[in-house]
Amino acid sequence: MGDMRAVFLSIILESNDDGYMASVPGIQGVFAEGDTIEEAIFNCVDVVKMIAAYRAERGESLDFA
């Protein structure tokens, strides 16, 4: 399976007029919306995965501020 490891992230959830907004403090650009809390979290995790893959391709780490 390659180089896999578990990462624990804090996700901030906020309700808005359209549902929920989820974001990860410390990782620039990680935010997502969803109609439900679960959907917002799921979408946010997908964004984290995409940013991690992009940074890995560039040889960059997933730094936490």
N, C-alpha and C positions, 0 to 999 in steps of 0.2 A: 503493500500500500504506500510505500514511500515514506517521506518525512512528515508524519502527522503528529499533532499535539493538541491538547485541549487548551482553550483560552476562555477565561471567564471575563465577561464584559458587563458593565453597568449600562442598562438601557433606561433612558428617561422617556416616560410616556406622558403625553398631554392630550386632552380632548380638545377638539375644535369643531367648527360647524359641520364639517364633512365626515367626522369620525374621530380618528386618533392619529397622532404624530409620534413617531418613535425616533430617538436619536441616541448616539453613543458619544458622550463627552470625551474629548481627548483624541478622537480620530476625525480629522477634517473631512467633511463631505458625507458623513454617515448619518443619513436621516431618511425616513420613509413614512408613508401614510397608509392607512387602511381603514376599512369600514368598521372593523372590530379590533379589540386589543390584540387578539391572536394574529390577525392579518397584518397589523402594523409591525409587530415583533418579527413575524416571518419575513416580511419584506425588508426590514432593517437588517436582519441576519444575512439575507441575500446580498445587500449592498456591502456589508463587511466582507463577505466572500469575494465579491468582484474587486473591491479595492485591494484586498490582500493578494489576489492573483495578479492584478496589474502591477503592484509593487514588486512582487516576486519575480516577474518577467524582467523588470528593470534592475534587479539586484538590490532593491531597497527593502528595508525592514518595515514592519507595521508598528511604527513608533507610537507610543502613547504619551500624550503631552501631560 
